[in-house]
């Protein structure tokens, strides 16, 4: 009985940054739970590979090559959808630099992709969700991909901190405004996850050692562990969880 609440059959989920890493894992996990998918990424080759994985679960999958920072592109994709029930607002990036040496162009790019693009996609998808006549009955779920760095500070991550703390605030503001439509809004805040993006950081042995020392469980997170948390928040199993952040950080922020 309880496991039925995790079933996402007949739902439509949009996942940004779905070509690689956490976004890819989330898209596949949502398909396994029965959801139809709309996946967006900048790279067609990655989308084709993920689409093949998704279709093995006998669900529908639409793939769109898209630069998430280009408003007209994401508006065009969202506007042509008949229905969206779930948004996994995942696309993002990081350029680690000491605060005193942050380049203006890097800061502006990260704000554009991690904050402005996340806001725009969430707003477009929320408005699409509201169009459904029985939205209040069937509900909806928006999951913003935050980070433990949206809860604590970190070395050479001042801009990323700024972005993710902002996303945590956006999550709470959205939750208040969208509650009347029964659209739940939450954030996921992972610790360091082994992905193509983080592998380059983890090549630094000193950084890797210091990072592991900050995680009481003593290991990095797996992409499947983030994806399972996303499926939970997207599903009716989390029907009373709203306006909060689910830390998947191995205990980093507990200290």
C-alpha positions, 0 to 999 in steps of 0.5 A: 500500500505504501509503495504505491505512493512512489508510483509516478505512472501517468505523470510528466516530469521535466529534468534539466541538465539531464544529459550527465551526472545527477540529472541523468540519474534522476531522469532514469530513476523517474522513468523507473518509477513510471513517469513520462519524461521531458529531458533537456541538455546542451548535448544531443549525444548525451540526450540520445543515450539517456533517452534509450535508457528511459524507453526501456521502462516503457514510458514516453520521453521527449528530448530537447537540446537547450541552453538553459541560460537562454530564456526563449529556448526554455520558454519554447520547450515548456510552452509546447507541452500539454502537461508538466507535473514534476520539475527537477530543476537540476542544471547548474555549474561551478567554477571554484575560485578564491573570493579575492580572485573571482573573475567577474565573467565567471561570477556572472556566468554562474549567477546566470546558470545557477540562479537566474536560469533556475528561477526562469525554468521554475516560473515557466513550469509552475505556470504550465502546471497551474494551467491544468484544471484539476491541478489542486486535486492531482498536485505537482512537485518542483525539486530544486537541486541545491547543495550542502553549500546552500547551508554552510560555507566552503573554501573557494566556493563563495559564488557557489555559496551565493547561488545555492543559498539563493536557491534555498531562499527561492525554494521557500518563497515559491513554496508559499506562493504555490501552496494554494495550487497544491504544487509542492516545492522543495530542495535537495542538498547533496554533499559531493557526489561522484559525477563527471563535473566533480571528478576534476575537483577530486583529482586533487589529493589534498582536496579529496582528503579534506573533503572526506574528512568533513563527511562523517559517513566517510564517503562521497554520495552516489548519484543513485542516492540523490536520484532516490531522494528526488523520486521520493520528493516528486511522489505522493510519499512526500505529500506533506513535505513542502518548503524545505531542503532535504540534506543528502550530505552524509552528515556534513552539516550535522557538525 
